[in-house]
């Protein structure tokens, strides 16, 4: 769910290296943001409110509002990937870097994202 509205992804989330990766476009657009793909460098640019994130396929570092940041300091294997032809990004890192809250319900296997703007 995104801000209380149920959303369905066109490709299922994948749990890899203990983190959830998913195609992020539908979620970012539901929050009012934009996602751009730069094919030459295999880079995703996400903009939402006053925040921007640049992630590159296979790279454990990201640019968040112009600052270099590790995606997961405890697990450098967590990187953006292309899986079954889809660009899959680490949900918690992206959402929290944009100022959103992420909750996981293991019983229903549901991800809830809440964004208040910013």
N, C-alpha and C positions, 0 to 999 in steps of 0.2 A: 504494500500500500504506500502511496505517496500523498502526504498531507490528508490522510483519511480516505482517499479514493483508491479503489482497487485497480491495479494496472497489470497487464499481462505482457510478458516479453516475447518477442518473436524468436528468441533462441533461449534455451534454458540456462540458468546460472550453473557454473561449474565450481566445485570446491577443489582447490589445488594448493598444495603446500599450506593447508590449514586456513586458507582465506577464500572468500567468495569472489569469483570473477564473473562479470556479466556484461552484456552489451548495454552500454550506459546511455545511449542517445534517447531512448524513450523516457527514461527517468529525468534526465537533465531538461529535456523539452517540456515535460509535465511540470517542472518547477519554474519554467520560464526562461531557461538558459539556452545556449547554443553549443553545438559540437561541430568542430571542423576536422577533417582528415587531410593531412599533408602526405600524399603518397610517396614523394621522393625520399623523405626522411622517416617514413612510417611513424609519424607523430600525430597525436590527438591533441587538439586545443579545445578546452572547455571553458566557457565563460558563463558566469551566473552572478547577478548583482554586481558587486564591486570586486569579485574574485575571478582569478583565472588560473588554470592549471595546464601545463604542457607535459604530456607523457609520451614516451617513445617505446615502441615494441622492444621487449627484451632488456630494457634499462631499469635498474632498481632505483634510479634517481628521477625526480620530477622537478619541474619549476612551478612553485606555488607563489603567485603574485610576485614573480621575478626572483624568488629566493630558491636556491637549491635545497631539496629536502629528500631524504630517503623515504621510499614508499613504506617499508616495514623494517625498521632498524634491527628487530629481533630475527628477521628472516629475509636475507638478501635474495632468496629464490622467488619472492613475490614480485612479479613484474607483469606489465601489460603483455598480452599474448594474442596471437591470431589462432583461434580454435575453430575448426570446421568452417573456415572462410569468414569468421566473424571476429571483430576486434573486441577482446574481452579485457575489462579493466577491473582493478581491485576496488570493490564497492566502498568499503569502509573508508579507505584512504581518500577517495574522490569526494564522497559525501561530506566527511568531516572537514576536509580542506576547504569546502565551499560553505561551511558553517551549518551543515545539516546534522541532525541526530539520526543514528542508525540503531535499530533494535532487531534482534534475531529471536524468533520463537522456534526452538528446536522441536517442540511437539507438533506444531502445524507446518513447520519448515517455511515460515513466512518472514519476510523482511519488511520492516516498517521504517519509512523514512519521513522525518518531519523537518520542514524548512520554514523558518520564520522570516526569511529575507535578510539581506545584508550585503 
